[in-house]
């Protein structure tokens, strides 16, 4: 009789399940290793000690729902506790198959009466390990990558408990590709040595150094980990198809290792809460894993990605919490979306020339530095952050400062915005179905909701998000130096205003309105067609409405209020016109002037003016049409996220 466990093995990169056998006499067998099973046993202190491995606490592994080797739970109980309660779809213990005499001890060991309801069994062909070893010895990168893929199987629907159905569903076919996640932290130095045996020096240099990083990460050497290039790209391997394929798999594994390391970082929970109630962080990340389980089931192309982000300059840390790291879930853009993004990037300099021209048309001088800041490093990576309650299936796009040499050396200057990594989210059908469309239906009725369903495409969301993120790096920002009468020397806007929440709200509003103002021009320059333009414009207005509904705790809601007052005054949105409430032509006409008015207000650094606008916008959004709209959404039970939004630059609040 057996219970399946994803156990350590010299080839941990496979993530293969091993079989635990019990004989009814208190003994447990795994491969050639035999252990006694005693009631009250909490760990197997010597599970597999070969291949220079440390002893593995099996109890921690089982409770955490992680892979066979767990390098975090001894140092961080947060992830173990969260995953034990949320049920990560990695492997499955079928305790019903164990001998009756051993069940009490196994149940105690694994920390649940029946983990069958939580984890999922993975099975592979009996001779898979032997086949893989032979392939590794041959040193063929393509064959290694192919077998590597076949060693990973997708997660199943969490509610599917019948073990026979589970087993039938996960048996791999000859060309089966994974539905789910790559597990990078199965690498050991022995794995690296074995794979290195017959591969070229070029491949060794470009692949195995990052693999060594994983070993350092798993063993808790955070400093060594963070000094590596987490954003390792397949392109680094050159053009050879075999190497590109292997490199892609390496990149996925490296990025997940980063995600796991960051998710268990001591500061991670506090950063996620992002505000005074940082104690909610543990809850926050637990919810993320519930969403990850749902996403990996329904979207087979998804993989993990992550990167260290240092976002705590002088004015970026309003709650006394040091932002450290966060993990993302994402997948590759389509060719169409990648083409759109590249075209928008190519037009970026010209877009900023238009911004300067807007100010100088009448001989005016901008009260702050205009145009793009020099040398931004923009990278397009599609990503989705699982966000909010699992049932609302909501996702958040992210842009954050890219790790670079200055950051690694601890020399990142306050307000450095010149090395930005834009993480561009693919909109998910679940997000449209569970957020945008229910909101439109509640506010405007079935007709407009049906029209929106045709407009809110993946391309439209790509355009909307990238326009916002690019605009963060343009024009005025909180670190722009201005001259004001009460100070002899120029000071930053943030210093002048001396209210970080007010400044951060205006910054998010600036990115919204400046990004939206360029949409028509991007379209005119051939970046995308009119259908995508209208979809992106609709997303802009819907995002403002949604953020107003989420008001008051989040800075995007603050920024939305600031914009909304200007847009309402201009007649861009008409709540009484339920068939066509958004006037896109009027939006295009008024946005340039609104950008000028908004950035002039923001760039003034005048606390009194900014606060007056804040109060006026707050009053506007608490009464009248906007207040009625919020009441409609409340009555229609439109889902609010049950955790505070991230106060982190670039997190989209739509």
SULCOR-V754351 format. One record per residue. N is the residue number from 1. RES is the residue in one small letter. SS is DSSP state (~ for helix, > for strand, _ for the rest). PHI is phi as a letter, one per 20 degrees, with the letter a starting at -180 (none if undefined). Layout:
[[N | RES | SS | PHI] [N | RES | SS | PHI]]
This chain:
[[1 | x | _ | none] [2 | x | > | c] [3 | x | > | c] [4 | x | > | e] [5 | x | > | c] [6 | x | _ | f] [7 | x | _ | d] [8 | x | _ | f] [9 | x | _ | b] [10 | x | _ | g] [11 | x | _ | d] [12 | x | ~ | f] [13 | x | ~ | f] [14 | x | ~ | f] [15 | x | _ | m] [16 | x | _ | f] [17 | x | _ | f] [18 | x | > | d] [19 | x | > | d] [20 | x | > | e] [21 | x | > | d] [22 | x | > | d] [23 | x | _ | d] [24 | x | _ | n] [25 | x | _ | d] [26 | x | _ | n] [27 | x | > | d] [28 | x | > | c] [29 | x | > | c] [30 | x | > | c] [31 | x | _ | m] [32 | x | _ | e] [33 | x | > | d] [34 | x | > | c] [35 | x | > | c] [36 | x | > | e] [37 | x | _ | d] [38 | x | _ | c] [39 | x | _ | g] [40 | x | _ | n] [41 | x | _ | f] [42 | x | _ | d] [43 | x | _ | a] [44 | x | _ | e] [45 | x | _ | f] [46 | x | _ | c] [47 | x | _ | f] [48 | x | _ | c] [49 | x | _ | d] [50 | x | _ | f] [51 | x | _ | l] [52 | x | _ | m] [53 | x | _ | e] [54 | x | _ | f] [55 | x | _ | g] [56 | x | _ | d] [57 | x | _ | f] [58 | x | ~ | f] [59 | x | ~ | f] [60 | x | ~ | f] [61 | x | ~ | f] [62 | x | ~ | f] [63 | x | ~ | f] [64 | x | ~ | f] [65 | x | _ | m] [66 | x | _ | e] [67 | x | _ | f] [68 | x | _ | f] [69 | x | _ | d] [70 | x | _ | c] [71 | x | _ | d] [72 | x | _ | d] [73 | x | _ | f] [74 | x | _ | f] [75 | x | _ | d] [76 | x | _ | c] [77 | x | ~ | e] [78 | x | ~ | g] [79 | x | ~ | f] [80 | x | ~ | g] [81 | x | ~ | f] [82 | x | ~ | f] [83 | x | ~ | f] [84 | x | ~ | f] [85 | x | ~ | e] [86 | x | ~ | e] [87 | x | _ | m] [88 | x | _ | e] [89 | x | _ | e] [90 | x | _ | d] [91 | x | _ | b] [92 | x | _ | b] [93 | x | _ | e] [94 | x | _ | e] [95 | x | ~ | f] [96 | x | ~ | f] [97 | x | ~ | e] [98 | x | _ | f] [99 | x | _ | f] [100 | x | ~ | g] [101 | x | ~ | f] [102 | x | ~ | e] [103 | x | ~ | f] [104 | x | ~ | g] [105 | x | ~ | f] [106 | x | ~ | f] [107 | x | ~ | f] [108 | x | ~ | f] [109 | x | ~ | f] [110 | x | ~ | e] [111 | x | _ | m] [112 | x | _ | b] [113 | x | _ | f] [114 | x | _ | b] [115 | x | ~ | f] [116 | x | ~ | g] [117 | x | ~ | e] [118 | x | _ | d] [119 | x | _ | d] [120 | x | _ | c] [121 | x | _ | f] [122 | x | _ | d] [123 | x | _ | c] [124 | x | _ | c] [125 | x | _ | f] [126 | x | _ | g] [127 | x | _ | e] [128 | x | ~ | f] [129 | x | ~ | f] [130 | x | ~ | f] [131 | x | ~ | f] [132 | x | ~ | f] [133 | x | ~ | g] [134 | x | ~ | f] [135 | x | ~ | f] [136 | x | ~ | f] [137 | x | ~ | f] [138 | x | ~ | f] [139 | x | _ | m] [140 | x | _ | e] [141 | x | ~ | g] [142 | x | ~ | f] [143 | x | ~ | f] [144 | x | ~ | f] [145 | x | ~ | f] [146 | x | ~ | f] [147 | x | ~ | f] [148 | x | ~ | g] [149 | x | ~ | g] [150 | x | ~ | f] [151 | x | _ | f] [152 | x | _ | c] [153 | x | _ | c] [154 | x | _ | f] [155 | x | _ | f] [156 | x | _ | d] [157 | x | _ | g] [158 | x | _ | g] [159 | x | _ | e] [160 | x | _ | e] [161 | x | _ | d] [162 | x | _ | f] [163 | x | ~ | f] [164 | x | ~ | f] [165 | x | ~ | f] [166 | x | ~ | f] [167 | x | ~ | f] [168 | x | ~ | f] [169 | x | ~ | f] [170 | x | ~ | e] [171 | x | _ | f] [172 | x | _ | f] [173 | x | _ | e] [174 | x | _ | f] [175 | x | _ | d] [176 | x | _ | f] [177 | x | _ | d] [178 | x | _ | f] [179 | x | _ | e] [180 | x | _ | d] [181 | x | _ | d] [182 | x | _ | e] [183 | x | _ | d] [184 | x | ~ | f] [185 | x | ~ | e] [186 | x | ~ | e] [187 | x | _ | f] [188 | x | _ | c] [189 | x | ~ | f] [190 | x | ~ | f] [191 | x | ~ | f] [192 | x | ~ | f] [193 | x | ~ | f] [194 | x | ~ | f] [195 | x | ~ | f] [196 | x | ~ | f] [197 | x | _ | g] [198 | x | _ | d] [199 | x | _ | e] [200 | x | _ | f] [201 | x | ~ | f] [202 | x | ~ | f] [203 | x | ~ | f] [204 | x | ~ | g] [205 | x | ~ | f] [206 | x | ~ | e] [207 | x | ~ | d] [208 | x | ~ | e] [209 | x | ~ | f] [210 | x | ~ | f] [211 | x | ~ | f] [212 | x | ~ | f] [213 | x | ~ | g] [214 | x | ~ | f] [215 | x | ~ | f] [216 | x | ~ | f] [217 | x | ~ | f] [218 | x | ~ | f] [219 | x | _ | e] [220 | x | _ | n] [221 | x | _ | e] [222 | x | ~ | f] [223 | x | ~ | f] [224 | x | ~ | f] [225 | x | ~ | f] [226 | x | ~ | f] [227 | x | _ | e] [228 | x | _ | e] [229 | x | _ | e] [230 | x | _ | f] [231 | x | _ | e] [232 | x | _ | e] [233 | x | _ | d] [234 | x | ~ | g] [235 | x | ~ | f] [236 | x | ~ | f] [237 | x | ~ | e] [238 | x | _ | n] [239 | x | _ | d] [240 | x | _ | f] [241 | x | ~ | g] [242 | x | ~ | f] [243 | x | ~ | f] [244 | x | ~ | f] [245 | x | ~ | f] [246 | x | ~ | f] [247 | x | ~ | f] [248 | x | ~ | f] [249 | x | ~ | f] [250 | x | ~ | f] [251 | x | ~ | f] [252 | x | ~ | g] [253 | x | ~ | f] [254 | x | ~ | f] [255 | x | ~ | f] [256 | x | ~ | f] [257 | x | ~ | g] [258 | x | ~ | f] [259 | x | ~ | g] [260 | x | ~ | f] [261 | x | ~ | f] [262 | x | ~ | f] [263 | x | ~ | f] [264 | x | _ | d] [265 | x | _ | f] [266 | x | _ | g] [267 | x | _ | e] [268 | x | ~ | f] [269 | x | ~ | f] [270 | x | ~ | f] [271 | x | ~ | f] [272 | x | ~ | f] [273 | x | ~ | f] [274 | x | _ | m] [275 | x | _ | a] [276 | x | _ | f] [277 | x | _ | e] [278 | x | ~ | f] [279 | x | ~ | f] [280 | x | ~ | f] [281 | x | ~ | g] [282 | x | ~ | f] [283 | x | ~ | f] [284 | x | ~ | g] [285 | x | ~ | f] [286 | x | ~ | g] [287 | x | ~ | f] [288 | x | ~ | g] [289 | x | ~ | f] [290 | x | ~ | f] [291 | x | ~ | f] [292 | x | ~ | g] [293 | x | ~ | f] [294 | x | ~ | f] [295 | x | ~ | f] [296 | x | ~ | f] [297 | x | ~ | f] [298 | x | ~ | e] [299 | x | _ | c] [300 | x | _ | f] [301 | x | _ | e] [302 | x | _ | f] [303 | x | > | c] [304 | x | > | e] [305 | x | > | b] [306 | x | > | a] [307 | x | > | a] [308 | x | > | f] [309 | x | _ | c] [310 | x | _ | e] [311 | x | _ | c] [312 | x | _ | c] [313 | x | _ | f] [314 | x | _ | g] [315 | x | _ | d] [316 | x | _ | d] [317 | x | _ | c] [318 | x | _ | f] [319 | x | _ | d] [320 | x | _ | m] [321 | x | _ | d] [322 | x | _ | e] [323 | x | _ | f] [324 | x | _ | d] [325 | x | > | b] [326 | x | > | b] [327 | x | > | d] [328 | x | > | c] [329 | x | > | d] [330 | x | > | b] [331 | x | _ | b] [332 | x | _ | f] [333 | x | _ | f] [334 | x | _ | f] [335 | x | ~ | f] [336 | x | ~ | f] [337 | x | ~ | f] [338 | x | ~ | f] [339 | x | ~ | f] [340 | x | ~ | f] [341 | x | ~ | f] [342 | x | ~ | f] [343 | x | ~ | f] [344 | x | ~ | f] [345 | x | ~ | f] [346 | x | ~ | f] [347 | x | _ | e] [348 | x | ~ | f] [349 | x | ~ | f] [350 | x | ~ | f] [351 | x | ~ | f] [352 | x | ~ | f] [353 | x | ~ | f] [354 | x | ~ | f] [355 | x | ~ | f] [356 | x | ~ | f] [357 | x | ~ | f] [358 | x | ~ | f] [359 | x | ~ | e] [360 | x | ~ | e] [361 | x | _ | g] [362 | x | _ | d] [363 | x | _ | m] [364 | x | _ | f] [365 | x | _ | d] [366 | x | _ | f] [367 | x | _ | f] [368 | x | _ | b] [369 | x | _ | f] [370 | x | _ | d] [371 | x | _ | n] [372 | x | > | f] [373 | x | _ | f] [374 | x | _ | f] [375 | x | _ | m] [376 | x | _ | f] [377 | x | _ | e] [378 | x | _ | d] [379 | x | _ | c] [380 | x | > | e] [381 | x | > | c] [382 | x | > | f] [383 | x | _ | b] [384 | x | > | c] [385 | x | > | e] [386 | x | > | f] [387 | x | > | b] [388 | x | _ | m] [389 | x | _ | f] [390 | x | ~ | g] [391 | x | ~ | f] [392 | x | ~ | e] [393 | x | _ | l] [394 | x | > | d] [395 | x | > | c] [396 | x | > | c] [397 | x | _ | e] [398 | x | > | c] [399 | x | > | c] [400 | x | > | b] [401 | x | > | f] [402 | x | _ | f] [403 | x | _ | g] [404 | x | _ | b] [405 | x | ~ | f] [406 | x | ~ | f] [407 | x | ~ | f] [408 | x | ~ | f] [409 | x | _ | e] [410 | x | _ | m] [411 | x | _ | d] [412 | x | _ | f] [413 | x | _ | f] [414 | x | _ | g] [415 | x | _ | m] [416 | x | _ | f] [417 | x | _ | c] [418 | x | _ | e] [419 | x | _ | c] [420 | x | > | d] [421 | x | > | d] [422 | x | > | e] [423 | x | > | d] [424 | x | > | d] [425 | x | _ | e] [426 | x | _ | e] [427 | x | _ | f] [428 | x | _ | e] [429 | x | ~ | g] [430 | x | ~ | f] [431 | x | ~ | f] [432 | x | ~ | f] [433 | x | ~ | f] [434 | x | ~ | d] [435 | x | ~ | c] [436 | x | ~ | f] [437 | x | ~ | f] [438 | x | ~ | g] [439 | x | ~ | f] [440 | x | ~ | f] [441 | x | ~ | f] [442 | x | ~ | f] [443 | x | ~ | e] [444 | x | ~ | c] [445 | x | _ | o] [446 | x | ~ | f] [447 | x | ~ | f] [448 | x | ~ | f] [449 | x | ~ | f] [450 | x | ~ | f] [451 | x | ~ | f] [452 | x | ~ | f] [453 | x | ~ | g] [454 | x | ~ | e] [455 | x | ~ | e] [456 | x | _ | e] [457 | x | _ | e] [458 | x | ~ | f] [459 | x | ~ | f] [460 | x | ~ | f] [461 | x | ~ | f] [462 | x | ~ | g] [463 | x | ~ | f] [464 | x | ~ | g] [465 | x | ~ | f] [466 | x | ~ | f] [467 | x | ~ | g] [468 | x | ~ | f] [469 | x | ~ | f] [470 | x | ~ | f] [471 | x | ~ | f] [472 | x | ~ | g] [473 | x | _ | e] [474 | x | > | d] [475 | x | _ | m] [476 | x | _ | f] [477 | x | _ | b] [478 | x | _ | f] [479 | x | _ | e] [480 | x | _ | f] [481 | x | > | e] [482 | x | > | c] [483 | x | _ | d] [484 | x | _ | c] [485 | x | _ | g] [486 | x | _ | f] [487 | x | _ | c] [488 | x | _ | f] [489 | x | _ | d] [490 | x | _ | g] [491 | x | > | c] [492 | x | > | f] [493 | x | ~ | g] [494 | x | ~ | f] [495 | x | ~ | f] [496 | x | ~ | f] [497 | x | ~ | f] [498 | x | _ | l] [499 | x | _ | b] [500 | x | ~ | f] [501 | x | ~ | f] [502 | x | ~ | f] [503 | x | ~ | f] [504 | x | ~ | f] [505 | x | ~ | f] [506 | x | ~ | f] [507 | x | ~ | f] [508 | x | ~ | f] [509 | x | ~ | f] [510 | x | ~ | g] [511 | x | ~ | f] [512 | x | ~ | f] [513 | x | ~ | f] [514 | x | ~ | f] [515 | x | ~ | f] [516 | x | ~ | f] [517 | x | ~ | f] [518 | x | _ | e] [519 | x | ~ | g] [520 | x | ~ | f] [521 | x | ~ | f] [522 | x | ~ | g] [523 | x | ~ | f] [524 | x | ~ | f] [525 | x | _ | e] [526 | x | _ | n] [527 | x | _ | f] [528 | x | _ | a] [529 | x | _ | e] [530 | x | ~ | f] [531 | x | ~ | f] [532 | x | ~ | f] [533 | x | ~ | g] [534 | x | ~ | f] [535 | x | ~ | f] [536 | x | ~ | f] [537 | x | ~ | f] [538 | x | ~ | f] [539 | x | ~ | f] [540 | x | ~ | f] [541 | x | ~ | f] [542 | x | ~ | f] [543 | x | ~ | f] [544 | x | ~ | f] [545 | x | ~ | f] [546 | x | ~ | f] [547 | x | ~ | f] [548 | x | ~ | f] [549 | x | ~ | f] [550 | x | ~ | f] [551 | x | _ | g] [552 | x | _ | d] [553 | x | _ | f] [554 | x | _ | c] [555 | x | ~ | f] [556 | x | ~ | f] [557 | x | ~ | f] [558 | x | ~ | f] [559 | x | ~ | f] [560 | x | ~ | f] [561 | x | ~ | g] [562 | x | ~ | f] [563 | x | ~ | f] [564 | x | ~ | f] [565 | x | ~ | g] [566 | x | ~ | f] [567 | x | ~ | f] [568 | x | ~ | f] [569 | x | ~ | g] [570 | x | _ | e] [571 | x | _ | m] [572 | x | _ | f] [573 | x | > | d] [574 | x | _ | c] [575 | x | _ | f] [576 | x | _ | f] [577 | x | _ | e] [578 | x | _ | f] [579 | x | _ | e] [580 | x | _ | b] [581 | x | _ | f] [582 | x | > | d] [583 | x | _ | e] [584 | x | ~ | f] [585 | x | ~ | f] [586 | x | ~ | f] [587 | x | ~ | g] [588 | x | ~ | f] [589 | x | ~ | f] [590 | x | ~ | e] [591 | x | ~ | g] [592 | x | ~ | g] [593 | x | ~ | f] [594 | x | ~ | f] [595 | x | ~ | g] [596 | x | ~ | f] [597 | x | ~ | f] [598 | x | ~ | f] [599 | x | ~ | f] [600 | x | ~ | f] [601 | x | ~ | f] [602 | x | ~ | f] [603 | x | ~ | f] [604 | x | ~ | f] [605 | x | _ | m] [606 | x | _ | e] [607 | x | ~ | g] [608 | x | ~ | f] [609 | x | ~ | f] [610 | x | ~ | f] [611 | x | ~ | f] [612 | x | ~ | f] [613 | x | ~ | f] [614 | x | ~ | g] [615 | x | ~ | f] [616 | x | ~ | f] [617 | x | ~ | f] [618 | x | ~ | f] [619 | x | ~ | f] [620 | x | ~ | f] [621 | x | ~ | e] [622 | x | _ | d] [623 | x | _ | b] [624 | x | ~ | m] [625 | x | ~ | f] [626 | x | ~ | f] [627 | x | ~ | f] [628 | x | ~ | f] [629 | x | ~ | f] [630 | x | ~ | f] [631 | x | ~ | f] [632 | x | ~ | f] [633 | x | ~ | f] [634 | x | ~ | f] [635 | x | ~ | f] [636 | x | _ | e] [637 | x | _ | l] [638 | x | _ | g] [639 | x | _ | f] [640 | x | _ | e] [641 | x | _ | f] [642 | x | _ | e] [643 | x | _ | c] [644 | x | _ | f] [645 | x | _ | f] [646 | x | _ | f] [647 | x | _ | e] [648 | x | _ | b] [649 | x | _ | g] [650 | x | _ | n] [651 | x | _ | f] [652 | x | _ | f] [653 | x | _ | d] [654 | x | _ | f]]
